[in-house]
């Protein structure tokens, strides 16, 4: 049973292959996602970083109605990003539970890289019925 204040966590280390595949799917092939910078780092797409909270949403069977992200600092290939989603509001509806949550993602140095907020429905699917009609 979910309660206000509950948190869900997910952590991921981004690879060159992650960035390459995301670039192919999104068609975002900006040079900073392909070529290393002066420190030899390749930047991870900001929306690829935002897949961390969406993975947690999928675990909850959450259908987002609204998602807002602020990309505070860049993430680079090799960075490990820890995401924490905290439930801030729950309201039982006929077809599920309306939920709001805050999002904080931090890199391996503990620096915030992404913050956000989301609202939507935790969907509670109905059992499938097989008819003989």
C-alpha positions in Angstrom: 0.0 0.0 0.0 1.5 3.3 -1.1 1.6 6.2 1.3 2.5 9.9 1.1 6.3 10.1 1.9 7.2 6.7 0.4 10.2 6.8 -1.9 11.3 4.6 -4.8 14.9 4.5 -6.0 16.8 3.5 -9.1 20.4 3.9 -10.1 22.1 3.6 -13.4 25.6 4.1 -14.8 25.4 5.6 -18.4 27.5 4.0 -21.1 28.7 5.1 -24.6 26.3 2.6 -26.0 23.3 4.1 -24.1 24.1 7.5 -25.5 24.6 6.1 -29.0 21.3 4.1 -29.0 19.3 7.0 -27.5 20.7 9.3 -30.2 19.6 6.9 -32.8 16.1 6.6 -31.4 15.6 10.3 -30.6 17.5 11.4 -33.8 19.4 13.9 -31.5 22.9 13.6 -32.8 24.3 16.9 -31.4 28.1 16.9 -31.4 28.4 17.0 -27.6 26.6 13.6 -27.5 29.1 12.1 -30.0 32.5 13.9 -29.6 34.4 14.1 -26.3 34.8 17.6 -24.7 38.2 19.0 -23.7 38.2 16.7 -20.6 37.4 13.7 -22.8 33.8 13.4 -21.6 30.7 12.7 -23.8 27.5 14.3 -22.5 24.4 12.1 -21.9 21.2 13.4 -23.4 19.1 15.2 -20.8 16.0 13.1 -21.7 18.1 9.9 -21.4 18.8 11.0 -17.8 15.1 11.6 -17.4 14.5 7.9 -18.1 15.5 7.1 -14.5 12.2 8.5 -13.0 10.2 7.0 -15.9 11.6 3.6 -15.0 10.3 4.0 -11.5 7.0 5.2 -12.9 6.8 2.0 -14.9 7.4 -0.1 -11.8 4.4 1.6 -10.2 2.2 1.2 -13.3 2.0 5.0 -13.4 0.5 6.9 -16.3 1.9 10.4 -16.3 -0.4 13.3 -17.0 2.3 15.9 -16.4 6.0 15.8 -16.0 8.3 18.7 -15.3 12.1 18.4 -15.3 14.9 20.9 -14.5 18.3 19.7 -15.8 20.6 21.2 -13.2 24.0 20.0 -14.4 25.2 17.8 -17.2 25.6 14.0 -16.9 28.5 12.3 -18.7 29.2 8.8 -19.9 30.5 6.8 -16.9 28.5 8.8 -14.4 26.3 6.8 -12.0 23.1 8.6 -11.3 20.8 7.8 -8.4 17.1 8.8 -8.7 14.7 9.2 -5.8 11.0 9.6 -6.4 8.9 10.7 -3.4 5.2 10.5 -3.3 3.7 13.8 -2.2 0.0 13.3 -2.8 -2.4 10.3 -3.2 -6.1 10.5 -4.0 -8.1 7.3 -4.7 -10.1 7.5 -7.9 -12.6 5.1 -9.6 -10.0 3.7 -12.0 -6.8 4.0 -9.9 -5.0 6.4 -7.6 -4.1 10.0 -8.5 -0.5 10.5 -7.5 1.9 13.4 -7.4 5.6 13.0 -6.7 8.9 14.9 -6.6 12.0 13.7 -8.4 15.7 14.2 -7.4 18.6 12.7 -9.3 22.2 12.9 -8.1 25.5 11.9 -9.6 28.1 9.8 -7.9 29.5 12.9 -6.1 26.0 13.6 -4.6 25.5 16.6 -6.9 21.9 17.2 -8.0 21.7 16.7 -11.8 17.9 16.7 -12.3 14.9 17.7 -10.3 11.3 17.3 -11.2 7.7 16.9 -10.4 5.0 14.6 -11.8 1.3 14.0 -11.5 -0.7 11.2 -13.0 -2.6 8.0 -12.3 -1.4 4.7 -10.8 -3.4 2.5 -13.0 -5.1 -0.5 -11.5 -6.0 -2.7 -14.4 -9.3 -4.7 -14.3 -9.1 -8.5 -14.5 -9.5 -9.8 -18.0 -12.8 -11.6 -18.6 -13.2 -14.1 -21.4 -16.6 -14.2 -22.9 -18.2 -17.0 -24.9 -20.3 -14.6 -27.0 
